[in-house]
Amino acid sequence: MAALSSAVNVLGSFWIRNMACIRQWLPFVFFGVSLAGSILKELDVVPKTYFSSSRNILNLYFVKLSWGWNLVLLLPFLFLSNSYNRNLIFVLKRLTSLVVATAIWYSCTETFYYIEDIKGNCYEESDSVRVDRGEFGTKTECRKAGFVWDGFDISGHSFILAYSSFLIVEEMVPMLHLVQHKQRRTAFLDALFVGLNAIMVIWIWMFACTSVYFHETMQKMLGTFFAVLGWYVTYKVWYLTPFSPGLPPCHSEHKQHD
């Protein structure tokens, strides 16, 4: 328990000192990593590694289940970190931010799938000859038939990994207030905070791997753009208005310290 509390205090102190800089520059960092990784990919100067395979353990068990991991950690974390000295109505209102985030995630990923379907075509390769298979009109049908789908695939990985990181950064603010003012916390809340920090490291690392090893430049930049757009429209615009889930408690206080 003492080790967990110490870890939270160290992490909390780091975020308290650097939150202003991180919140301001994180979108540019993601765009920069995406662009730099794309350039390295085009130059083919990065050697193949364990993470250049989509079968790596982080991709299979974390990235492909990323939204599930976000919800498992953030749902109880939001409930507990937003509950201190606040009523249940406020807490439930704040929990709707996860409903909004889930709607953004679902809408964007489904839109990406739709664009790939309408902007692509199915083909098979036989003796180095490409033969169109126009009878298959979607990526799912094409691949199920054993052929190859060639479409404009906006990077869902770039989107979800960046958007998840923005979400975690914004929603951890109440915990920073508890650490800063040395309020009593439960071990479960401390464990959730450590877990969120760990999962965010995984998201950022896998975002970098995606940038270096997968997709085309424009596909990754667009995925990153939609992540930034979803974050900006909610936390920088809509959540400042009365008819919204609102910002996390103590958010404005930390912005003033920024």
LUMFIKE-138862 format. One record per residue (C-alpha): x, y, z; residue number from 1. Coordinates in Angstrom, 1 decimal. Layout:
<atoms>
((X,Y,Z),NUM),
...
</atoms>
This chain:
<atoms>
((0.0,0.0,0.0),1),
((2.8,2.4,0.9),2),
((4.6,1.7,-2.4),3),
((1.4,2.3,-4.3),4),
((0.8,5.6,-2.5),5),
((4.4,6.7,-3.1),6),
((4.1,5.9,-6.8),7),
((0.9,8.0,-7.0),8),
((2.6,10.9,-5.3),9),
((5.5,10.7,-7.7),10),
((3.3,10.5,-10.7),11),
((1.0,13.2,-9.4),12),
((3.9,15.6,-8.8),13),
((5.1,15.0,-12.3),14),
((1.7,15.8,-13.8),15),
((1.2,18.8,-11.5),16),
((4.5,20.3,-12.6),17),
((4.1,19.5,-16.3),18),
((0.3,19.5,-17.0),19),
((0.3,23.0,-18.6),20),
((3.1,22.1,-21.0),21),
((1.7,18.7,-21.8),22),
((-1.9,19.9,-22.4),23),
((-0.6,22.7,-24.7),24),
((1.9,20.7,-26.7),25),
((0.4,17.1,-26.8),26),
((-1.5,17.6,-30.1),27),
((1.6,18.9,-31.8),28),
((3.6,16.0,-30.4),29),
((1.2,13.5,-31.9),30),
((1.3,15.3,-35.3),31),
((5.1,15.5,-35.1),32),
((5.5,11.8,-34.2),33),
((3.1,10.9,-37.0),34),
((4.9,12.9,-39.6),35),
((8.4,11.9,-38.4),36),
((7.4,8.3,-38.3),37),
((6.0,8.5,-41.8),38),
((9.1,10.0,-43.2),39),
((11.2,7.2,-41.6),40),
((8.9,4.7,-43.1),41),
((9.2,6.2,-46.5),42),
((13.0,6.3,-46.3),43),
((12.9,2.6,-45.0),44),
((15.6,3.3,-42.5),45),
((14.0,1.7,-39.4),46),
((14.8,-2.0,-39.1),47),
((12.0,-4.5,-38.6),48),
((11.4,-5.3,-35.0),49),
((9.0,-7.2,-32.8),50),
((6.6,-4.2,-33.0),51),
((6.7,-4.1,-36.8),52),
((4.4,-7.1,-36.7),53),
((0.7,-6.6,-36.1),54),
((0.9,-9.9,-34.1),55),
((2.8,-8.3,-31.2),56),
((1.3,-8.7,-27.8),57),
((0.6,-5.0,-27.2),58),
((-1.4,-4.8,-30.4),59),
((-3.3,-8.0,-29.9),60),
((-4.3,-7.6,-26.3),61),
((-4.2,-3.8,-25.8),62),
((-4.6,-1.8,-29.0),63),
((-7.3,-4.0,-30.5),64),
((-9.2,-3.8,-27.2),65),
((-8.2,-0.2,-26.5),66),
((-11.6,1.3,-26.0),67),
((-12.5,-1.5,-23.6),68),
((-9.3,-0.8,-21.5),69),
((-10.2,2.9,-21.5),70),
((-13.7,2.2,-20.1),71),
((-12.5,-0.4,-17.6),72),
((-10.1,2.1,-16.1),73),
((-11.8,5.4,-16.6),74),
((-15.3,4.5,-15.5),75),
((-14.5,3.7,-11.8),76),
((-11.7,6.3,-11.8),77),
((-14.1,9.1,-12.9),78),
((-16.7,8.0,-10.3),79),
((-14.2,8.0,-7.4),80),
((-12.1,11.0,-8.4),81),
((-15.1,13.2,-9.1),82),
((-16.9,12.1,-5.9),83),
((-14.9,14.0,-3.3),84),
((-17.2,16.7,-1.7),85),
((-19.6,16.5,-4.6),86),
((-23.1,15.1,-5.0),87),
((-24.2,12.1,-7.0),88),
((-25.9,14.2,-9.7),89),
((-22.6,16.0,-10.5),90),
((-20.7,12.6,-10.6),91),
((-23.3,11.1,-13.0),92),
((-23.2,14.2,-15.2),93),
((-19.4,13.9,-15.4),94),
((-19.7,10.2,-16.2),95),
((-21.6,11.1,-19.4),96),
((-18.3,12.4,-20.7),97),
((-17.5,8.7,-21.3),98),
((-20.7,8.3,-23.2),99),
((-19.7,11.3,-25.4),100),
((-16.2,9.9,-25.9),101),
((-17.6,6.5,-26.8),102),
((-19.9,8.1,-29.4),103),
((-17.0,10.0,-30.9),104),
((-14.9,6.8,-31.1),105),
((-17.7,4.8,-32.6),106),
((-18.7,7.5,-35.1),107),
((-15.2,8.1,-36.3),108),
((-14.2,4.5,-36.7),109),
((-17.4,3.6,-38.5),110),
((-16.9,6.6,-40.8),111),
((-13.3,5.4,-41.5),112),
((-14.7,1.9,-42.5),113),
((-17.3,3.6,-44.7),114),
((-14.7,5.7,-46.5),115),
((-12.5,2.7,-47.0),116),
((-15.4,0.8,-48.6),117),
((-16.6,3.5,-51.0),118),
((-13.0,4.5,-52.0),119),
((-11.7,1.0,-52.5),120),
((-11.9,-2.0,-54.8),121),
((-11.3,-5.7,-54.6),122),
((-8.7,-7.6,-56.6),123),
((-6.7,-10.8,-56.7),124),
((-3.1,-11.3,-57.7),125),
((-2.3,-14.3,-60.0),126),
((1.2,-14.7,-61.4),127),
((1.9,-11.0,-60.7),128),
((-1.2,-10.0,-62.6),129),
((-3.8,-7.9,-60.8),130),
((-7.4,-9.0,-61.6),131),
((-10.3,-6.8,-60.4),132),
((-13.1,-8.5,-58.6),133),
((-15.8,-5.9,-58.8),134),
((-18.5,-8.3,-57.5),135),
((-17.3,-7.7,-54.0),136),
((-18.3,-4.2,-52.9),137),
((-16.9,-4.1,-49.3),138),
((-13.6,-4.9,-47.6),139),
((-15.3,-7.5,-45.5),140),
((-16.8,-9.4,-48.4),141),
((-13.5,-9.1,-50.4),142),
((-11.3,-10.5,-47.6),143),
((-13.8,-13.2,-46.7),144),
((-13.5,-14.4,-50.4),145),
((-9.8,-14.6,-50.0),146),
((-8.9,-11.5,-52.1),147),
((-7.2,-8.2,-51.4),148),
((-9.0,-4.9,-50.7),149),
((-7.3,-1.7,-51.9),150),
((-8.9,1.3,-50.2),151),
((-8.2,4.6,-48.5),152),
((-7.7,3.4,-44.9),153),
((-7.7,6.3,-42.5),154),
((-5.6,5.0,-39.6),155),
((-8.0,3.9,-36.8),156),
((-4.9,3.1,-34.7),157),
((-3.6,6.7,-35.0),158),
((-7.0,8.0,-34.1),159),
((-7.8,5.9,-31.1),160),
((-4.4,5.9,-29.5),161),
((-4.1,9.7,-29.7),162),
((-7.7,10.3,-28.7),163),
((-7.4,7.9,-25.7),164),
((-4.3,9.8,-24.5),165),
((-6.1,13.1,-24.7),166),
((-9.0,11.7,-22.8),167),
((-6.8,10.3,-20.0),168),
((-4.9,13.6,-19.7),169),
((-8.0,15.6,-19.2),170),
((-9.8,13.3,-16.9),171),
((-6.9,12.7,-14.4),172),
((-7.0,16.4,-13.3),173),
((-9.2,15.7,-10.2),174),
((-6.7,13.2,-8.9),175),
((-3.9,15.8,-9.2),176),
((-6.0,18.0,-6.9),177),
((-6.2,15.2,-4.3),178),
((-2.5,14.6,-4.5),179),
((-1.6,18.3,-4.3),180),
((-3.8,18.8,-1.2),181),
((-2.8,15.5,0.4),182),
((-6.4,14.3,0.7),183),
((-7.0,10.8,1.8),184),
((-7.4,8.4,-1.1),185),
((-8.4,4.7,-1.4),186),
((-5.9,2.1,-2.6),187),
((-8.3,1.3,-5.4),188),
((-8.2,4.9,-6.7),189),
((-4.5,4.9,-6.5),190),
((-4.2,1.7,-8.4),191),
((-6.5,3.1,-11.1),192),
((-4.4,6.2,-11.4),193),
((-1.2,4.1,-11.8),194),
((-3.0,1.9,-14.4),195),
((-4.1,5.0,-16.4),196),
((-0.5,6.2,-16.5),197),
((0.7,2.8,-17.6),198),
((-1.9,2.4,-20.3),199),
((-1.2,5.9,-21.6),200),
((2.5,4.9,-22.0),201),
((1.4,1.9,-24.0),202),
((-0.9,4.1,-26.2),203),
((1.9,6.6,-27.0),204),
((4.4,3.8,-27.7),205),
((2.0,2.0,-30.0),206),
((1.1,5.3,-31.7),207),
((4.9,5.8,-32.5),208),
((5.1,2.2,-33.8),209),
((2.0,2.7,-36.0),210),
((3.7,5.9,-37.4),211),
((6.9,4.1,-38.2),212),
((5.6,0.8,-39.5),213),
((2.1,1.0,-40.8),214),
((-0.3,3.0,-43.1),215),
((0.5,5.9,-45.5),216),
((1.3,9.4,-44.3),217),
((-2.0,11.0,-45.1),218),
((-3.9,8.2,-43.5),219),
((-2.0,8.6,-40.3),220),
((-2.2,12.4,-40.3),221),
((-6.0,12.3,-40.9),222),
((-6.4,9.7,-38.0),223),
((-4.5,12.0,-35.7),224),
((-6.4,15.1,-36.9),225),
((-9.8,13.5,-36.0),226),
((-8.4,12.6,-32.6),227),
((-7.4,16.2,-32.0),228),
((-10.7,17.5,-33.4),229),
((-12.8,15.2,-31.1),230),
((-10.8,16.4,-28.1),231),
((-10.9,20.1,-29.0),232),
((-14.6,20.2,-29.7),233),
((-15.5,18.6,-26.4),234),
((-12.9,19.8,-23.8),235),
((-12.1,23.1,-25.3),236),
((-15.5,24.2,-26.6),237),
((-18.6,22.2,-25.6),238),
((-17.7,21.3,-22.1),239),
((-17.3,24.9,-21.2),240),
((-21.0,25.4,-21.7),241),
((-23.8,24.7,-19.2),242),
((-25.6,22.0,-21.2),243),
((-22.7,19.5,-21.3),244),
((-21.0,16.9,-19.1),245),
((-18.8,19.8,-18.0),246),
((-15.1,19.8,-17.3),247),
((-13.5,17.7,-14.6),248),
((-13.6,19.3,-11.1),249),
((-10.6,21.5,-10.4),250),
((-9.9,21.7,-14.1),251),
((-10.3,25.5,-14.1),252),
((-8.1,25.8,-11.1),253),
((-5.3,23.9,-12.8),254),
((-5.7,26.0,-15.9),255),
((-5.2,29.1,-13.8),256),
((-2.0,27.5,-12.3),257),
((-1.0,26.8,-16.0),258),
</atoms>
